[in-house]
Amino acid sequence: MTAAIEVRDLVKTYGDTRAVDGLSFSVEEGEVFAILGPNGAGKSTTVEILEGHRPRTGGDVTVLGVDPGSAGSGFRDRLGIVLQSAGIDRELTVREVLEYYRTAYSRPRDVNELIELVELGEKADDRVGTLSGGQQRRVDLALGLVGDPDLIFLDEPTTGFDPAARRRSWDLIRNLTSLGRTIVLTTHYLDEAETLADRVAVLAGGRIVAEGTPSALRESLGEGTRISFELPAVDEPLNALLDPLRGTSRGRDRRIEITTDAPTADLAHITAWATSRGIELAGLQVTSTELEDVYLDLVGEDA
């Protein structure tokens, strides 16, 4: 595969502060690459350097085959950027905003098609200032796509969306990658990164502390699978339940949680124990390690 982005030993300093401290990573064409990290980790600075909006102190950066620090209008014509807030004139209608911004691009998308794509058909002729927060965010997303970009930077793209709208936006993002578009995503929604990203980089203190696919990062934590349930009052010791388990158990009040690398065997034992005694285990759940667990383990209190 061809790299859409290549970063080697990227450094950005502000006085004595190293906001970005030697980052190296690459993003392949057609990939969704998520950059995660707490506030102050260097995410925004890194993305602004990739976009060509902020100069770097050191290192080598290539985006779409050129150095963004010296690239011209042809480079920007191939980018789509969805900011957390776009500062759109609130007196313009949705259609007017898109018609205005599309004139800046050499290959703009059809406005009507774009309006339908972000599900604003019924609001196309409403003023931006009258839209809800989630609807305004869809306008921001449409503006990022108006130039039919090869590379799209999405900064918290679904903030303010209800759960159904978020999932529809995820489908839209998947469709973009199926057309060969490359996406760099920054988000505080860990489930969003886990659902959409092919690979994830976790930043802390200006450095990458972990990088890989969501599944590889989950496996790196090594916590296995969790089985949890509410145990009703029983008139016998729990040795027969807990001692044969292959995993480790802990409890609080009547909530029992087992962390195990042998979930099938341990779940079979737990359910057999309960069934033989006519017991229902309320709230029985089997969950794997999530990306959020890995993230919190990596960034600790900075989160």
BELTADA-V761578 format. One record per pair of residues at least 12 apart in sequence whose ideal C-beta (glycine too) atoms are under 10 Angstrom apart, sorted by the first residue. I is the first residue (numbers start at 1). GAP is how many residues later the second one is. Records with the same first field share a line. If there is no record, write none. Layout:
I=GAP / GAP
This chain:
1=25 / 27 / 28 / 29 / 30
2=26 / 27 / 28 / 63 / 180
3=22 / 23 / 24 / 25 / 26 / 28 / 59 / 60 / 61 / 62 / 179
4=22 / 23 / 24 / 25 / 26 / 27 / 29 / 58 / 59 / 60 / 61 / 74 / 146 / 147 / 177 / 178 / 179 / 180
5=20 / 21 / 22 / 23 / 24 / 26 / 28 / 45 / 56 / 57 / 58 / 59 / 63 / 146 / 177 / 179
6=18 / 19 / 20 / 21 / 54 / 55 / 56 / 57 / 59
7=13 / 16 / 17 / 18 / 19 / 20 / 39 / 42 / 43 / 49 / 52 / 53 / 54 / 55 / 56 / 194 / 201
8=14 / 15 / 16 / 17 / 18 / 51 / 52 / 53 / 54
9=12 / 13 / 14 / 15 / 49 / 50 / 51 / 52
10=12 / 13 / 14 / 15 / 32 / 35 / 36 / 39 / 40 / 46 / 47 / 48 / 49 / 50 / 51 / 196
11=12 / 38 / 45 / 46 / 47 / 48 / 195
12=30 / 33 / 34 / 36 / 37 / 42 / 43 / 44 / 45 / 46 / 47 / 194
13=43 / 44 / 45 / 193
14=31 / 43
17=189
18=24 / 39 / 187 / 188 / 189
19=21 / 22 / 23 / 25 / 26 / 27 / 35 / 38 / 186 / 187
20=21 / 22 / 23 / 25 / 26 / 29 / 34 / 36 / 37 / 38 / 39 / 183 / 185 / 186 / 187
21=21 / 182 / 184 / 185 / 186 / 187
22=36 / 37 / 184 / 185 / 186
23=12 / 19 / 22 / 23 / 26 / 33 / 36 / 38 / 178 / 180 / 183 / 184 / 185
24=35 / 36 / 184 / 187
25=21 / 174 / 176 / 183 / 186
26=36 / 173
27=23 / 36 / 124 / 155 / 156 / 157 / 171 / 172 / 174
28=154 / 170 / 171
29=35 / 121 / 122 / 148 / 151 / 152 / 153
30=120 / 146 / 147 / 148 / 149 / 150 / 151 / 152 / 153 / 168
31=146 / 150 / 151 / 152 / 153 / 166 / 167 / 168
32=120 / 122 / 141 / 142 / 144 / 145 / 149 / 150 / 151 / 152 / 153 / 161 / 163 / 164 / 165 / 166 / 167 / 168
33=149 / 150 / 151 / 152 / 153 / 160 / 164 / 165 / 166 / 167 / 168 / 178
34=120 / 149 / 150 / 151 / 152 / 153 / 156 / 158 / 159 / 160 / 162 / 163 / 164 / 165 / 166 / 167 / 168 / 180 / 257
35=12 / 15 / 118 / 120 / 149 / 150 / 151 / 152 / 158 / 162 / 165 / 166 / 167 / 168 / 173 / 176
36=149 / 150 / 151 / 152 / 153 / 154 / 157 / 161 / 164 / 165 / 166 / 167 / 168 / 174 / 181 / 255 / 256 / 258 / 259 / 262 / 263 / 267
37=149 / 151 / 164 / 165 / 166 / 167 / 168 / 169 / 170 / 171 / 172 / 258 / 261 / 262 / 265 / 266
38=150 / 164 / 165 / 166 / 167 / 257 / 261 / 262 / 263 / 264 / 265
39=149 / 263 / 264
40=163 / 164 / 165 / 166 / 262
41=161 / 162 / 163 / 164 / 165 / 166 / 167 / 168 / 258 / 261 / 262
42=161 / 162 / 163 / 164 / 165 / 166
43=112 / 143 / 144 / 158 / 160 / 163
44=40 / 111 / 142
45=158 / 161
46=15 / 138 / 140 / 155 / 157 / 160 / 162
47=34 / 106 / 107 / 108 / 137 / 138 / 139
48=20 / 33 / 105 / 107
49=12 / 14 / 19 / 20
50=12 / 13 / 18 / 29 / 101 / 103 / 134
51=12 / 17 / 20 / 24 / 25 / 28 / 30 / 100 / 102 / 133
52=14 / 15 / 16 / 17 / 18 / 19 / 20 / 23 / 24 / 27
53=15 / 16 / 23 / 28
54=14 / 15
55=13 / 14 / 15
56=12 / 13
63=12 / 15 / 16 / 88 / 119 / 121
64=14 / 15 / 85 / 86 / 87 / 118
65=13
66=12
73=31 / 33
74=32
75=76
76=28 / 29 / 71 / 73
77=27 / 28 / 29 / 30 / 70 / 71 / 72 / 73
78=27 / 28 / 29 / 69 / 70 / 71 / 72 / 73
79=26 / 65 / 68 / 70 / 71 / 72 / 73 / 74
80=25 / 61 / 63 / 64 / 65 / 66 / 67 / 68 / 69 / 70 / 71 / 72 / 73 / 74 / 96 / 101 / 103
81=59 / 62 / 63 / 66 / 68 / 70 / 71 / 72 / 73 / 74 / 103
82=55 / 58 / 59 / 60 / 61 / 62 / 63 / 70 / 71 / 72 / 73 / 74 / 75 / 101 / 103
83=57 / 60 / 61 / 70 / 71 / 72 / 73 / 74
84=53 / 56 / 71 / 72 / 73 / 75 / 102
85=51 / 52 / 55 / 70 / 71 / 74
86=15 / 42 / 50 / 51 / 53 / 54 / 55 / 57 / 58
87=53
88=12 / 13 / 40 / 41 / 43 / 48 / 51 / 52 / 55
89=38 / 39 / 40
90=37 / 38 / 39 / 40 / 41 / 46
91=36 / 37 / 38
92=35 / 36 / 37 / 47
93=30 / 31 / 32 / 33 / 34 / 35 / 36 / 37 / 38
94=17 / 20 / 21 / 24 / 26 / 27 / 29 / 30 / 31 / 32 / 33 / 34 / 36 / 37 / 41 / 42 / 44 / 45 / 48
95=16 / 17 / 19 / 20 / 25 / 28 / 29 / 30 / 31
96=15 / 28 / 29 / 31 / 32
97=14 / 30 / 31 / 42 / 43 / 45 / 46 / 49
98=12 / 13 / 14 / 16 / 17 / 20 / 22 / 26 / 41 / 44 / 45 / 47 / 48
99=12 / 47
100=43 / 46
101=41 / 42 / 43 / 45 / 46
102=12 / 41 / 44 / 45 / 46
103=43
104=42 / 43
105=41 / 42 / 43 / 44
106=41 / 42
107=40 / 41 / 42
108=37 / 38 / 39 / 40
109=33 / 36 / 37 / 38 / 39 / 40
110=36 / 38
111=13 / 31 / 35
112=12
113=32
114=27 / 28 / 29 / 31 / 32 / 34
115=23 / 24 / 27
117=21 / 24 / 25 / 28 / 55 / 58 / 59
118=17 / 19 / 20 / 21 / 22 / 23 / 24 / 25 / 26 / 27 / 47 / 50 / 51 / 54
119=16 / 19 / 22 / 23 / 46 / 49 / 50 / 53
120=15 / 16 / 18 / 19 / 21 / 22
122=13
123=12 / 13 / 15 / 16
132=28 / 29 / 30
133=26 / 27 / 28
134=24 / 25 / 26 / 27 / 28 / 31 / 32 / 35
135=25 / 26 / 30
136=24
137=19 / 20 / 21 / 22 / 23 / 24 / 28 / 32
138=19 / 20 / 22 / 23 / 27 / 30 / 31 / 34
140=14 / 15 / 16 / 17 / 19 / 20
141=13 / 16 / 17 / 20 / 28 / 31 / 32
144=13
145=27 / 31 / 36
148=31 / 33
149=27 / 32 / 33 / 34
150=30 / 31 / 32
151=30 / 31 / 32 / 33
152=21 / 24 / 25 / 29 / 30 / 31 / 32 / 33
153=29 / 30 / 31 / 32 / 33
154=15 / 19 / 22 / 29 / 30 / 31 / 32 / 33 / 38 / 42
155=29 / 30 / 31 / 32
156=29 / 30 / 31 / 32 / 33 / 36
157=12 / 13 / 15 / 16 / 26 / 28 / 29 / 30 / 32 / 35 / 39
158=12 / 15 / 29 / 31 / 34
159=28 / 29 / 30
161=28
166=23 / 25 / 26 / 29
167=25 / 28
169=23 / 27
170=21 / 22 / 25 / 26
173=12 / 19 / 22 / 23
174=21 / 22
177=19 / 21
183=13 / 14 / 15
184=13 / 17
185=12 / 15
186=17
188=115
189=103
190=24 / 100 / 101 / 102 / 103 / 104 / 105 / 106
191=99 / 100 / 101
192=99
193=21 / 98 / 99 / 102
194=20 / 21 / 23 / 24 / 96 / 97 / 98 / 100 / 101
195=19 / 96
196=18
197=16 / 17 / 94
198=15 / 16
199=12 / 13 / 14 / 15 / 17 / 18
200=12 / 13 / 14 / 16 / 17 / 91 / 94 / 95
201=16
202=15 / 89 / 92 / 93 / 95 / 96 / 97
203=95 / 96 / 99
204=91 / 94 / 95 / 96 / 98 / 99
205=94 / 97
209=86 / 89 / 90
210=84 / 85 / 87 / 88 / 89
212=82
214=76 / 77 / 80
215=73 / 74 / 76
216=78
217=72 / 74 / 76 / 77 / 78 / 80 / 81
218=70 / 71 / 72 / 73 / 74 / 75 / 76
219=69 / 70 / 75
220=69 / 74 / 77 / 78
221=68 / 69 / 70 / 72 / 73 / 74 / 75 / 76 / 77
222=39 / 67
223=36 / 37 / 38 / 65 / 66 / 67 / 70 / 71 / 74
224=22 / 23 / 24 / 34 / 35 / 36 / 37 / 38 / 39 / 42 / 64 / 65
225=22 / 33 / 34 / 35 / 36 / 37 / 38 / 39 / 41 / 42 / 61 / 62 / 63 / 64
226=21 / 31 / 32 / 33 / 34 / 37 / 59 / 60 / 61 / 62 / 63 / 64 / 67
227=18 / 20 / 22 / 29 / 30 / 31 / 32 / 33 / 36 / 39 / 40 / 43 / 44 / 54 / 57 / 58 / 59 / 60
228=21 / 22 / 23 / 27 / 28 / 29 / 30 / 31 / 53 / 55 / 56 / 57 / 58 / 59
229=25 / 26 / 27 / 28 / 29 / 41 / 42 / 45 / 50 / 51 / 52 / 53 / 54 / 55 / 56 / 57
230=23 / 24 / 25 / 26 / 50 / 51 / 52 / 53 / 54
231=20 / 22 / 23 / 24 / 25 / 43 / 48 / 50 / 51
232=22 / 42 / 45 / 47 / 48 / 49 / 50
233=21 / 46
234=20 / 40 / 43 / 45
235=42
236=41
238=13 / 18 / 35
240=29 / 33 / 36 / 37
241=15 / 17 / 28 / 29 / 32 / 33 / 36 / 38
242=14 / 16 / 27 / 28 / 31
244=21 / 22 / 25 / 26 / 28 / 29
245=13 / 15 / 17 / 20 / 21 / 22 / 24 / 25 / 28
246=12 / 14 / 15 / 16 / 17 / 19 / 20 / 23
247=12 / 13 / 14 / 15 / 16 / 18 / 19
248=12
249=17 / 21
254=28
255=27 / 28
256=14 / 25
257=28 / 30
258=12 / 28
259=30
260=26
263=23 / 24 / 25
264=22
266=20
267=17 / 19
270=14
271=13
